[in-house]
């Protein structure tokens, strides 16, 4: 029976349109809800949207400012790096120049020291040669005097003895000259 009642009610009304009392009361309820929402909730909703819009705009402008600041800092950092490279190159060039100057001074000092040592050595050699000549002359004169004494003393006796004395003297003289030459070679 209930099914018959639902079917009869359904035949009288259009499914797409509600009944007139439902339409009136639904419209009134809608208007009341719309007015309450319009007066109370809508301004708060719009205020919240405006605040969000402001926050988003502020965030975007802060991001743009930060991006500009990062770009300027990056540029400043690039300039500092380039300056550091230039300074490093200047320091390397100065170091190379200093090294060349130090080498030049060291060579000049070494050359003057070598010249001084050579000069001292030449003077020493000359002094040693003069001393050796004087010593040799002294020995020769001593030997000559000894020979003369032997000849004079032995000549009175025999001419063969005199010749033997002269030969021995000459042999002794050659032996001494050989010893002096060996000593000079060892000194050099």
C-alpha positions in Angstrom: 0.0 0.0 0.0 2.7 2.4 0.6 4.1 1.7 -2.8 0.8 2.7 -4.3 0.8 6.0 -2.4 4.4 6.8 -3.5 3.4 6.1 -7.1 0.3 8.3 -7.0 2.2 11.2 -5.4 4.9 10.8 -8.1 2.4 11.0 -10.9 1.0 14.3 -9.7 4.4 16.1 -9.5 7.2 16.9 -11.8 10.5 15.2 -10.8 12.6 18.2 -11.8 10.5 20.8 -10.0 9.9 20.6 -6.2 6.5 21.3 -4.8 5.4 24.9 -4.3 5.6 24.9 -0.5 9.2 23.4 -0.7 10.2 25.9 -3.3 8.9 28.9 -1.2 10.4 27.7 2.1 13.6 26.6 0.5 14.0 30.1 -1.2 13.3 31.9 2.1 15.9 29.7 3.9 18.4 30.3 1.1 17.9 34.1 1.3 18.3 34.0 5.1 21.5 31.9 4.9 22.8 34.2 2.1 22.1 37.3 4.2 23.8 35.8 7.3 26.8 34.6 5.3 26.9 38.0 3.5 26.9 40.0 6.7 28.9 37.8 9.0 31.1 35.3 7.1 31.8 37.1 3.8 33.7 40.1 5.2 35.9 37.8 7.3 36.5 35.6 4.3 37.4 38.6 2.2 39.7 39.9 4.9 41.5 36.6 5.1 41.9 36.6 1.3 43.3 40.1 1.4 45.7 39.2 4.1 46.9 36.1 2.2 47.2 38.3 -1.0 49.3 40.8 1.0 51.5 38.1 2.4 52.0 36.5 -1.0 52.9 39.9 -2.6 55.3 40.7 0.3 56.9 37.2 0.0 57.3 37.7 -3.8 58.8 41.2 -3.3 61.1 39.8 -0.6 62.2 37.0 -2.9 62.9 39.4 -5.7 64.9 41.6 -3.3 66.8 38.5 -2.1 67.4 37.5 -5.7 68.8 41.0 -6.5 70.9 40.9 -3.3 72.3 37.4 -4.2 73.1 38.6 -7.7 74.9 41.7 -6.3 76.8 39.5 -3.8 77.7 37.1 -6.5 79.0 39.9 -8.6 81.0 41.3 -5.6 82.4 37.8 -4.9 83.4 37.5 -8.6 85.1 40.8 -8.4 86.9 39.8 -5.3 88.0 36.5 -6.9 89.3 38.4 -9.9 91.2 40.8 -7.7 92.7 37.9 -5.8 93.8 36.3 -9.0 95.4 39.6 -10.1 97.1 40.1 -6.8 98.4 36.5 -6.9 99.7 37.1 -10.4 101.4 40.3 -9.3 103.0 38.5 -6.3 104.2 35.7 -8.5 105.7 38.2 -10.9 107.4 40.1 -8.0 108.7 36.8 -6.7 110.2 35.9 -10.1 111.8 39.3 -10.4 113.2 39.0 -6.9 114.5 35.5 -7.7 116.2 36.8 -10.8 117.7 39.8 -8.8 118.9 37.5 -6.1 120.5 35.1 -8.6 122.2 38.1 -10.3 123.5 39.4 -7.0 124.7 35.9 -6.0 126.5 35.5 -9.3 128.1 38.9 -9.0 129.2 38.1 -5.4 130.5 34.7 -6.5 132.4 36.2 -9.4 134.0 38.9 -7.1 134.8 36.2 -4.5 136.3 34.0 -7.1 138.4 36.9 -8.4 139.5 37.7 -4.9 140.5 34.0 -4.2 142.3 33.8 -7.6 144.2 37.0 -6.8 145.2 35.8 -3.4 146.2 32.5 -4.8 148.4 34.2 -7.5 150.0 36.4 -4.9 150.6 33.3 -2.7 152.1 31.4 -5.6 154.3 34.3 -6.5 155.5 34.7 -2.9 156.1 30.9 -2.6 158.0 31.0 -5.9 160.2 33.9 -4.7 160.8 32.2 -1.4 161.7 28.9 -3.2 164.1 30.8 -5.5 165.8 32.5 -2.6 166.1 29.2 -0.8 167.5 27.5 -3.9 170.0 30.3 -4.5 171.1 30.1 -0.9 171.5 26.3 -1.2 173.4 26.7 -4.5 175.7 29.3 -3.0 176.3 27.1 0.0 177.0 24.1 -2.2 179.3 26.2 -4.4 181.3 27.3 -1.4 181.4 23.7 -0.2 182.6 22.5 -3.6 185.2 25.2 -3.8 186.5 24.2 -0.4 186.7 20.6 -1.4 188.3 21.4 -4.8 190.9 23.7 -3.2 191.6 21.2 -0.5 191.7 18.1 -2.8 193.3 19.8 -5.8 196.5 20.1 -4.0 196.5 16.4 -3.8 195.4 15.0 -7.2 193.6 16.2 -10.4 191.7 12.9 -10.7 190.3 13.5 -7.2 189.3 17.1 -8.2 187.3 15.7 -11.1 185.6 13.1 -8.9 184.6 15.8 -6.4 183.1 17.9 -9.2 181.2 14.9 -10.5 179.8 14.1 -7.1 178.9 17.7 -6.5 177.0 17.8 -9.8 175.1 14.5 -8.9 174.2 16.0 -5.5 173.0 19.2 -7.2 170.8 17.3 -9.6 169.3 15.2 -6.8 168.5 18.3 -4.8 166.9 20.0 -7.8 164.7 16.9 -8.4 163.6 17.0 -4.7 162.8 20.7 -5.0 160.8 20.1 -8.2 158.8 17.3 -6.5 158.1 19.5 -3.5 156.8 22.3 -5.8 154.5 19.9 -7.6 153.1 18.6 -4.3 152.3 22.2 -3.2 150.4 23.0 -6.4 
